[in-house]
Amino acid sequence: MQQRFIRIIILAAACAAPLAASAADSYTMADFDKVPKIDAHLHLHGESQDAYLALARRDNFRALTINVDYPDFPPLDVQRRVARRAAHAHPAELAWVATFATKDFERPGWTEATLKDLDGALADGAVGVKVWKNIGMDLRDRQGRLVMVDDPRLDGLFAGLERRGVMVLGHQGEPHNCWLPVERMTVKNDQEYFRNHPAYHMYRHPEMPGYEQQMAARDHLLARHPRMRFTGVHMASLEWDVGRLGRFLDAHPGVHVDVAARMGQIQYQSRRDPKAVVDFFVKYQDRLMYGTDLAQSAGQPDAAFAQDLDTVWRRDWRYFNTADRFDVPELDGPVRGLALPKGVVDKLYRLNAEKAYPQAWRKPQA
């Protein structure tokens, strides 16, 4: 019995040794403000960015602020004005992504006019173009039919973006939870949101395209435009299964994804199979970008937004870099951090974004 107990201890020590070695190669919380980082998915809408910039400098972050054709955000012309002004004033710290209005997409000349408008934004410093989920979930043609992202009537726009070599940031569909009953959803923020917004809960709307239809339309778009540079934001809406997301990345070797607003789904999986999640981040370390998707709400003081952002930045850093057990808002009960290797974290938090957006975050010439 004693010998068996000793063998168990030896075996446990042997199994723990690689984890300890891995942890030694990881950053700590003490490194948080020392390591340069990029939040590649923010929405900065404030006329003043003073509090945000002070925080970003203290926390050692640069950012990509993204315009979106979203009715709850400021009008598109206001979003563009705020973003370009901030990026021009602070080019080494802020970059921005343009978008386009889908209204009147059937009007003759819409494609040419939209590309001309985007050319102006790109000439003014935009480093990408956002394509939002309203295409596929809200936009309808004159006959009242829902328009999917691979609709032939939009093909001229995507062909033009492909020719220009511009990065297209695609948000198609919703989290997989959107098509599940509330009681089967995996994270609390989805449960709360869809319980309070039944109009957007696709489980309650079987007349709308299903989850697989949304994914198929996006994949068809990528197949039709294989040279289009593309980032699937929000883990390409495959956040619920890192195995399937890996197969998507294998099928589209030029595509990137960001983790913005999907940390809870990553943590849900890592509580059940931490090795699978760590292996995913290691295997696809050249394809993943960090982002939060935090947005300044109307009337929110700049200082309050900065405080919220600091909380999220530090909590996410703790998850990716340490082996700590701690509570997160999306789940009941604690999660354990991944303690990813430093080299993986450097790519996730900075290097991949710099490669994806080579025109961004440039220091002014003397």
C-alpha positions in Angstrom: 0.0 0.0 0.0 2.8 2.4 0.9 4.7 1.6 -2.3 1.6 2.2 -4.3 1.1 5.6 -2.6 4.7 6.5 -3.4 4.2 5.6 -7.0 1.1 7.8 -7.2 3.1 10.7 -5.8 5.9 10.2 -8.3 3.5 9.9 -11.2 1.7 13.1 -10.0 5.0 15.0 -9.8 6.0 13.8 -13.3 2.6 15.0 -14.7 2.9 18.4 -12.9 6.5 19.0 -14.1 5.6 20.1 -17.7 2.9 22.4 -16.3 5.4 24.1 -14.0 7.8 24.5 -16.9 5.1 26.0 -19.0 4.1 28.4 -16.2 7.7 29.6 -15.9 7.6 30.6 -19.5 4.4 32.7 -19.0 3.9 36.3 -18.1 2.5 37.3 -14.7 0.2 40.1 -13.5 3.3 42.1 -12.7 4.1 42.1 -16.4 0.7 43.6 -17.4 1.8 47.2 -17.8 5.3 46.3 -19.0 4.3 44.3 -22.1 3.1 46.3 -25.2 -0.4 45.2 -26.2 -3.1 46.0 -28.8 -6.9 45.9 -28.3 -7.8 45.2 -31.9 -11.5 45.6 -31.4 -12.8 48.7 -29.7 -15.5 51.3 -30.4 -14.4 54.8 -29.2 -17.2 57.2 -29.7 -16.4 60.0 -27.2 -15.6 63.5 -28.4 -12.8 63.5 -25.8 -10.4 60.5 -25.5 -8.3 62.0 -22.6 -9.2 59.5 -20.0 -9.0 56.6 -22.4 -5.6 57.7 -23.7 -4.3 58.1 -20.1 -5.4 54.6 -19.3 -4.0 53.1 -22.5 -0.6 54.7 -21.9 -0.5 53.5 -18.3 -1.6 49.9 -19.3 0.6 49.9 -22.4 -2.2 49.4 -24.9 -2.7 50.6 -28.4 -6.1 50.2 -30.1 -8.1 49.7 -33.2 -11.5 51.6 -33.1 -14.1 50.2 -35.5 -17.0 51.9 -37.2 -20.2 49.8 -37.4 -23.5 50.3 -39.3 -25.4 49.8 -36.0 -28.4 51.9 -35.1 -27.5 52.0 -31.4 -24.1 53.7 -32.3 -23.7 57.3 -33.4 -24.5 58.0 -37.1 -21.9 56.8 -39.5 -20.6 60.3 -40.3 -20.1 61.0 -36.6 -18.4 57.7 -36.0 -16.0 58.4 -38.9 -15.3 61.9 -37.8 -14.5 60.9 -34.3 -12.4 57.9 -35.4 -10.3 59.8 -38.0 -9.7 62.8 -35.8 -8.5 60.6 -32.9 -6.3 58.5 -35.2 -4.8 61.7 -36.8 -4.1 63.2 -33.5 -2.6 60.0 -32.0 -1.4 57.9 -35.0 1.1 55.8 -32.9 -1.7 54.8 -30.4 -4.9 54.7 -32.4 -6.0 53.2 -35.7 -9.5 53.0 -37.2 -11.7 50.9 -39.4 -14.3 52.3 -41.7 -17.7 50.8 -42.7 -20.5 51.5 -45.2 -24.3 52.1 -45.1 -26.4 49.3 -46.6 -29.4 51.5 -47.2 -30.4 51.7 -50.9 -28.0 48.8 -51.8 -30.2 48.0 -54.8 -30.0 51.5 -56.2 -28.0 51.7 -59.5 -24.5 52.9 -58.8 -24.6 52.0 -55.1 -21.5 49.7 -55.4 -19.4 52.3 -57.2 -20.5 55.1 -54.8 -19.8 52.9 -51.8 -16.3 51.9 -53.0 -15.6 55.6 -53.8 -16.6 56.5 -50.3 -14.4 53.8 -48.8 -11.5 54.8 -51.0 -11.8 58.2 -49.4 -11.8 56.7 -45.9 -8.7 54.5 -46.7 -6.9 57.5 -48.1 -7.7 59.3 -44.9 -6.1 56.6 -42.8 -8.6 53.8 -42.3 -6.9 50.4 -42.2 -9.9 48.1 -42.8 -13.6 47.9 -43.6 -16.2 46.4 -41.3 -19.1 44.2 -42.6 -21.7 43.8 -40.0 -24.3 41.2 -39.1 -27.2 43.4 -40.4 -26.4 41.8 -43.7 -27.9 38.4 -43.1 -30.1 39.3 -40.1 -31.8 42.6 -40.9 -31.2 43.9 -44.4 -34.1 43.2 -46.8 -34.5 43.9 -50.5 -37.5 45.6 -52.1 -39.4 42.3 -52.1 -38.9 42.0 -48.4 -36.5 39.1 -48.7 -33.6 38.9 -46.3 -30.2 39.6 -47.9 -27.3 37.3 -47.0 -23.7 38.3 -47.1 -23.0 36.1 -50.2 -25.9 37.8 -52.1 -24.7 38.3 -55.8 -25.9 41.9 -55.6 -23.1 42.6 -53.1 -20.5 40.8 -55.1 -19.2 43.9 -56.8 -18.5 45.5 -53.4 -16.5 42.5 -52.1 -14.7 42.1 -55.4 -13.6 45.8 -55.1 -12.4 45.3 -51.6 -10.5 42.1 -52.7 -8.8 44.1 -55.5 -7.8 46.8 -53.1 -6.2 44.3 -50.7 -8.0 46.0 -47.7 -8.7 44.0 -44.6 -12.4 43.1 -44.3 -13.6 42.6 -40.8 -16.6 40.3 -40.9 -19.3 39.8 -38.2 -21.8 37.3 -39.5 -24.5 35.7 -37.5 -24.6 35.7 -33.7 -23.2 33.5 -30.9 -24.3 29.9 -31.2 -26.3 30.5 -28.1 -28.7 32.8 -30.0 -30.2 29.7 -31.6 -30.6 27.8 -28.3 -33.3 28.0 -25.5 -32.2 30.4 -22.7 -31.8 27.5 -20.3 -29.3 25.8 -22.6 -27.1 28.8 -23.2 -23.6 28.5 -21.9 -22.8 31.9 -20.6 -24.8 34.3 -18.4 -24.3 37.4 -20.5 -26.1 35.7 -23.4 -28.8 34.4 -21.2 -29.5 37.8 -19.8 -29.3 39.6 -23.2 -31.6 37.2 -25.1 -34.1 36.9 -22.2 -34.5 40.7 -22.3 -34.3 41.0 -26.1 -36.6 38.3 -27.4 -36.8 40.0 -30.8 -33.1 39.1 -31.3 -33.3 35.6 -29.9 -33.3 33.5 -33.1 -34.5 30.4 -31.3 -37.8 32.2 -31.1 -37.8 33.1 -34.8 -37.6 29.9 -36.9 -38.7 31.9 -39.9 -35.2 33.5 -39.9 -32.1 31.9 -41.3 -30.5 29.3 -39.0 -27.1 29.4 -37.5 -25.7 27.0 -40.1 -27.1 29.1 -42.9 -25.3 32.2 -41.6 -22.0 30.3 -41.4 -22.5 28.8 -44.9 -23.1 32.2 -46.4 -19.9 33.6 -44.9 -17.9 30.6 -46.0 -19.4 30.9 -49.5 -18.3 34.5 -49.6 -14.8 33.6 -48.7 -14.7 30.8 -51.3 -15.9 33.3 -53.9 -13.2 35.8 -53.0 -10.2 33.7 -51.9 -7.8 36.6 -52.1 -9.8 38.9 -49.9 -8.1 39.6 -46.7 -10.5 38.8 -43.9 -10.7 38.8 -40.1 -13.6 36.9 -38.6 -14.4 39.0 -35.5 -15.9 37.5 -32.4 -14.1 34.2 -33.2 -15.9 34.1 -36.5 -19.1 33.2 -34.6 -17.6 29.8 -34.0 -16.8 30.7 -30.4 -18.6 27.7 -28.9 -16.2 25.0 -30.3 -12.5 25.6 -30.7 -12.3 22.4 -32.7 -14.7 23.6 -35.3 -13.0 27.0 -35.3 -9.7 25.3 -36.0 -11.2 23.5 -38.9 -12.5 26.8 -40.3 -9.0 28.3 -40.0 -7.6 25.2 -41.7 -10.1 25.6 -44.6 -9.2 29.4 -45.0 -5.5 29.7 -44.4 -5.4 33.4 -45.0 -8.1 34.3 -42.5 -7.6 35.8 -39.0 -10.0 35.8 -36.0 -10.3 38.0 -32.9 -11.6 36.9 -29.5 -13.6 40.1 -28.9 -16.6 39.7 -26.6 -16.3 35.9 -26.6 -14.1 35.4 -23.5 -16.9 33.7 -21.6 -17.3 31.0 -24.3 -13.5 30.3 -24.3 -13.6 30.0 -20.5 -16.7 27.8 -20.6 -14.7 25.4 -22.8 -11.4 25.6 -20.8 -13.2 24.6 -17.6 -14.2 21.4 -19.4 -11.1 20.7 -21.5 -8.3 23.1 -20.7 -5.8 21.1 -22.8 -8.0 21.5 -25.9 -8.2 25.3 -25.4 -4.5 25.7 -24.8 -3.7 23.5 -27.8 -5.9 25.7 -29.9 -4.2 28.9 -28.9 -0.8 27.3 -29.5 -1.6 25.7 -32.8 -3.2 28.8 -34.3 -1.0 31.4 -32.6 -0.3 33.2 -35.8 -4.0 33.7 -36.6 -5.5 35.1 -33.4 -5.9 38.7 -32.2 -7.0 40.1 -28.8 -9.9 42.5 -28.6 -12.6 43.4 -26.2 -15.5 45.0 -28.2 -16.1 47.5 -25.5 -17.9 50.6 -26.7 -18.5 54.0 -25.2 -22.3 54.3 -24.7 -24.1 57.5 -25.3 -23.5 59.9 -22.4 -21.1 57.6 -20.6 -18.3 59.7 -19.1 -14.9 59.0 -20.6 -13.5 58.2 -17.1 -16.2 55.6 -16.5 -15.5 53.9 -19.8 -11.8 53.9 -19.1 -12.4 52.2 -15.7 -14.5 49.5 -17.3 -11.9 48.9 -19.9 -9.1 48.6 -17.3 -11.1 46.0 -15.4 -11.6 43.9 -18.6 -8.1 44.3 -19.8 -6.6 43.1 -16.5 -9.1 40.2 -16.1 -8.4 38.9 -19.6 -4.6 39.2 -19.1 -5.0 37.2 -15.9 -6.8 34.5 -17.8 -4.4 34.2 -20.7 -1.2 34.5 -18.7 -1.6 33.0 -15.3 -2.8 29.7 -13.8 -4.8 31.6 -11.2 -8.3 30.4 -10.2 -10.7 33.4 -10.2 -14.3 34.3 -10.9 -15.5 35.8 -14.2 -18.9 37.5 -14.8 -20.0 35.2 -17.6 -19.9 32.0 -15.6 -20.9 30.6 -12.2 -17.9 29.4 -10.3 -14.2 30.1 -10.9 -12.1 29.5 -14.0 -8.4 28.7 -14.2 -6.1 30.7 -16.3 -4.4 29.2 -19.4 -0.8 30.3 -18.6 0.0 30.5 -22.3 3.7 30.8 -23.3 5.0 34.3 -23.7 5.6 33.9 -27.4 1.9 32.9 -28.0 0.7 35.9 -25.9 3.0 38.3 -27.8 1.3 37.2 -31.0 -2.2 37.3 -29.6 -1.8 40.7 -28.0 0.4 42.5 -30.5 2.3 40.9 -33.3 -0.6 39.4 -35.3 -2.5 42.8 -35.2 0.6 44.6 -36.5 0.9 42.2 -39.4 -2.8 42.3 -40.2 -2.8 46.1 -40.2 0.6 47.2 -41.4 -0.5 50.8 -42.0 -1.7 51.2 -38.4 0.0 52.7 -35.3 2.7 54.5 -37.1 4.8 57.1 -35.3 4.7 60.6 -36.9 7.7 61.3 -39.0 10.0 63.9 -37.5 
